[in-house]
Amino acid sequence: MKMLEIDWRDFIHAAELYQRLPVGARAFFVETVMPKQAVTNALMGEWREALLHSGLMVSGVQGKNASVDPRRGHFNRVMRSLRRYPILESPSRETFRDFVVEHLEDAELRALSEKKQLLSQLRRNDRIVFPRLFRGVGEGVSGGERS
């Protein structure tokens, strides 16, 4: 998966840092800050100190700008991606499809499609398939014990 090959423990830690930020700083981090591009102090404005203190961003060498802490680059990428697709704000087949198409490799899309077909088949045939699977289960039980 293009986007989701990340260290999930680190992602969750970064999410906790992000959650502690003021709402405006969160919006700035997701809407303006890019993973490998420095942002000037002037552009960061009132959110500079909160973002640096959070650990999501680090100050530049001369202190004139800041950038995403390299350990938090994946987190920034994921959050920016989620913002582009309103999958969480407006969940629908369309927003899910758009999100999945951008973030899954071709082989993963095929596997997902194959799994969906299998699940559909099982749902259609559950009255036939499941009784066959469990035929004989419980037969030959005496005194509460299975033989």
Secondary structure as GFF3:
##gff-version 3
##sequence-region A 1 147
A	DSSP	alpha_helix	8	20	.	.	.	ID=ss1
A	DSSP	alpha_helix	23	31	.	.	.	ID=ss2
A	DSSP	beta_strand	39	40	.	.	.	ID=ss3
A	DSSP	alpha_helix	41	44	.	.	.	ID=ss4
A	DSSP	three_ten_helix	45	47	.	.	.	ID=ss5
A	DSSP	alpha_helix	48	54	.	.	.	ID=ss6
A	DSSP	beta_strand	57	59	.	.	.	ID=ss7
A	DSSP	beta_strand	65	68	.	.	.	ID=ss8
A	DSSP	three_ten_helix	70	72	.	.	.	ID=ss9
A	DSSP	alpha_helix	73	84	.	.	.	ID=ss10
A	DSSP	alpha_helix	93	103	.	.	.	ID=ss11
A	DSSP	alpha_helix	106	124	.	.	.	ID=ss12
A	DSSP	alpha_helix	126	133	.	.	.	ID=ss13
###
